[in-house]
Amino acid sequence: MAADHTLAWAYVEDAFAEEDDVIAQARYEAGEYGIASLSAATCAFLRQLARIAGAKSAVEVGTGTGVSGMYLLSVPGLSLTSIDVESEAQHCAREFFAAAGVRSGRIRLINGRSVDLLPRLAANSYDFVLLDGDPLETPGDAQEALRILRPGGLLVLARALMAGRVADPARREEDVVAIRNLGRELLASPDVEASMVPLGEGLVVATVV
């Protein structure tokens, strides 16, 4: 019997459709800003990855309104530095973090471009990096992420399949090609152990060796 991957994918996403009120409101507000938050199933998986890794210090490129950040900050003892160019959405995220009971000392919000800000972060200082920013800037962000991660740290590339566009060789848009090539580079790199996860819009998860 042939596997129905579309049905299975939808089943997994639906299993995590219920979110607490603060996260649900943040997700709604993201839509009002025209921001596509990572799916609930994706966020739950990221939270589990961070917990299993024992992550204490994390960086996120792409704050949005704080949806994925709130999932990560539910990991005990984790502190998050979150970067985004959208100041209004990030201000909204700050309010949602407070509403979720996140202590101010656990979250650092930085407004600006990741290409300018990631190089300012200290090398070998973080356990977990989530990249969910501008696809055209993500390859450079990935190089900086590998620099700031400790050995054993996790780099997660969000939207690694771009809702299936990356898997279609006929799609040659600049952003699609950038993410397709980055995914291949991470999977082939001797500096990381990487895998691809068909969850949400796809993830590449790479452990620094």
C-alpha positions as CSV (number, residue, x, y, z in Angstrom):
1,M,0.0,0.0,0.0
2,A,1.4,3.4,-1.0
3,A,1.9,5.8,1.8
4,D,-0.3,8.9,1.8
5,H,2.3,11.5,3.0
6,T,-0.1,14.4,2.6
7,L,-2.6,12.8,4.9
8,A,0.0,11.9,7.4
9,W,1.5,15.4,7.3
10,A,-2.0,17.0,8.0
11,Y,-2.6,14.5,10.8
12,V,0.6,15.6,12.6
13,E,-0.2,19.3,12.2
14,D,-3.8,18.8,13.4
15,A,-2.6,17.0,16.5
16,F,-1.0,20.2,17.8
17,A,-3.7,22.6,16.7
18,E,-4.8,23.5,20.2
19,E,-2.5,26.2,21.8
20,D,-2.8,28.2,25.0
21,D,-4.6,31.5,24.8
22,V,-1.5,33.7,24.8
23,I,0.2,31.8,22.0
24,A,-3.0,31.6,20.0
25,Q,-3.5,35.4,20.3
26,A,0.2,36.0,19.3
27,R,-0.4,33.8,16.3
28,Y,-3.5,35.7,15.4
29,E,-1.6,39.1,15.7
30,A,1.2,37.7,13.5
31,G,-1.4,37.2,10.8
32,E,-2.6,40.8,11.2
33,Y,1.0,41.9,10.5
34,G,1.3,39.6,7.5
35,I,3.7,37.3,9.3
36,A,3.5,33.5,8.9
37,S,4.3,32.0,12.2
38,L,5.8,28.5,12.3
39,S,3.2,25.8,12.7
40,A,2.3,24.6,16.2
41,A,3.6,21.1,15.4
42,T,6.9,22.7,14.3
43,C,7.2,24.8,17.4
44,A,6.4,21.8,19.6
45,F,9.2,19.9,17.9
46,L,11.6,22.8,18.4
47,R,10.8,22.9,22.0
48,Q,11.5,19.2,22.4
49,L,14.8,19.6,20.6
50,A,15.9,22.4,22.9
51,R,14.8,20.4,25.9
52,I,16.6,17.2,24.9
53,A,19.7,19.2,24.1
54,G,19.7,20.8,27.5
55,A,19.9,24.2,25.8
56,K,20.4,27.1,28.2
57,S,21.2,29.9,25.7
58,A,19.4,30.2,22.4
59,V,19.3,32.7,19.4
60,E,16.3,33.1,17.2
61,V,16.3,35.0,13.9
62,G,12.7,36.0,13.2
63,T,10.9,37.1,16.4
64,G,7.6,37.7,14.7
65,T,5.1,38.3,17.5
66,G,6.8,35.8,19.7
67,V,5.1,32.5,18.8
68,S,8.1,30.3,18.4
69,G,10.0,32.2,21.1
70,M,7.3,31.4,23.7
71,Y,7.6,27.7,22.9
72,L,11.4,27.8,23.3
73,L,11.1,29.8,26.6
74,S,8.9,27.1,28.0
75,V,12.1,25.0,28.3
76,P,13.3,25.5,31.9
77,G,16.4,27.6,32.3
78,L,16.6,28.6,28.7
79,S,17.4,32.3,27.8
80,L,16.6,33.6,24.3
81,T,18.1,36.3,22.2
82,S,15.6,37.1,19.4
83,I,16.4,39.2,16.3
84,D,14.0,40.8,13.9
85,V,13.8,43.8,11.6
86,E,10.1,44.4,12.2
87,S,10.0,46.7,15.3
88,E,6.2,46.9,15.6
89,A,5.8,43.1,15.6
90,Q,8.7,42.7,18.0
91,H,7.1,45.3,20.4
92,C,4.0,43.1,20.2
93,A,6.1,40.1,21.0
94,R,7.5,41.8,24.1
95,E,3.9,42.2,25.4
96,F,3.1,38.6,24.7
97,F,6.2,37.3,26.5
98,A,5.2,39.4,29.5
99,A,1.6,38.0,29.3
100,A,3.1,34.5,29.2
101,G,5.0,35.1,32.4
102,V,8.4,35.2,30.9
103,R,10.9,37.0,33.2
104,S,12.6,39.9,31.4
105,G,16.0,38.5,32.2
106,R,15.3,35.4,30.0
107,I,14.5,37.3,26.8
108,R,16.6,39.8,24.9
109,L,14.9,41.4,21.9
110,I,17.1,43.1,19.3
111,N,15.7,45.1,16.4
112,G,17.8,45.0,13.2
113,R,19.1,42.8,10.4
114,S,20.5,39.5,11.3
115,V,23.4,40.1,8.9
116,D,24.5,43.1,11.1
117,L,23.7,41.6,14.5
118,L,24.8,38.0,14.4
119,P,28.5,38.9,13.9
120,R,28.4,40.8,17.2
121,L,27.5,37.7,19.2
122,A,30.3,35.9,20.9
123,A,31.7,32.7,19.4
124,N,31.1,29.3,20.9
125,S,28.5,30.8,23.3
126,Y,25.1,29.4,22.4
127,D,23.5,26.0,22.5
128,F,20.6,26.5,20.0
129,V,20.1,28.7,17.0
130,L,16.8,28.9,15.0
131,L,16.9,30.6,11.6
132,D,13.6,31.9,10.4
133,G,14.5,35.1,8.7
134,D,15.0,36.4,5.1
135,P,15.8,33.4,2.9
136,L,18.3,35.4,0.9
137,E,20.2,36.3,4.1
138,T,19.8,32.9,5.7
139,P,23.0,31.3,4.1
140,G,25.1,34.0,5.7
141,D,23.2,33.7,8.9
142,A,23.9,30.0,9.0
143,Q,27.7,30.6,8.8
144,E,27.4,33.0,11.7
145,A,25.3,30.5,13.6
146,L,27.9,27.8,13.3
147,R,30.5,30.3,14.6
148,I,28.4,31.2,17.7
149,L,27.3,27.7,18.6
150,R,29.2,25.5,21.0
151,P,30.3,22.0,20.0
152,G,27.2,19.9,20.3
153,G,25.0,22.9,19.7
154,L,22.0,22.7,17.4
155,L,21.3,24.8,14.3
156,V,17.8,24.6,13.0
157,L,16.9,26.0,9.6
158,A,13.1,26.7,9.5
159,R,11.1,26.5,6.3
160,A,13.8,24.3,4.7
161,L,11.3,22.9,2.2
162,M,9.4,26.2,1.7
163,A,6.1,24.4,1.5
164,G,7.4,22.0,-1.1
165,R,9.0,24.6,-3.5
166,V,12.5,23.5,-2.5
167,A,11.7,19.9,-3.6
168,D,10.5,21.1,-7.0
169,P,13.6,21.3,-9.3
170,A,11.6,23.5,-11.7
171,R,11.4,26.3,-9.0
172,R,14.4,28.5,-9.6
173,E,13.4,31.6,-7.7
174,E,16.4,33.2,-6.0
175,D,15.1,32.6,-2.5
176,V,14.2,29.0,-3.3
177,V,17.6,28.3,-4.8
178,A,19.3,29.9,-1.7
179,I,17.5,27.7,0.8
180,R,17.8,24.6,-1.5
181,N,21.6,25.0,-1.7
182,L,22.0,25.8,2.0
183,G,20.1,22.6,2.9
184,R,22.3,20.5,0.7
185,E,25.4,22.2,2.1
186,L,24.4,21.5,5.7
187,L,23.5,17.9,4.9
188,A,26.9,17.4,3.2
189,S,29.1,19.4,5.7
190,P,31.7,17.5,7.7
191,D,31.3,20.2,10.4
192,V,27.8,19.1,11.4
193,E,25.6,16.1,11.6
194,A,22.4,17.1,9.8
195,S,19.0,15.7,9.0
196,M,15.9,17.0,7.3
197,V,12.5,16.8,8.9
198,P,9.3,17.1,6.8
199,L,7.3,19.0,9.4
200,G,5.5,22.2,8.8
201,E,7.4,23.9,5.9
202,G,10.4,21.6,6.6
203,L,13.3,21.8,8.9
204,V,17.0,21.0,8.7
205,V,18.5,20.2,12.1
206,A,22.3,20.2,12.3
207,T,24.4,19.4,15.3
208,V,27.9,21.0,15.5
209,V,30.6,18.3,15.8
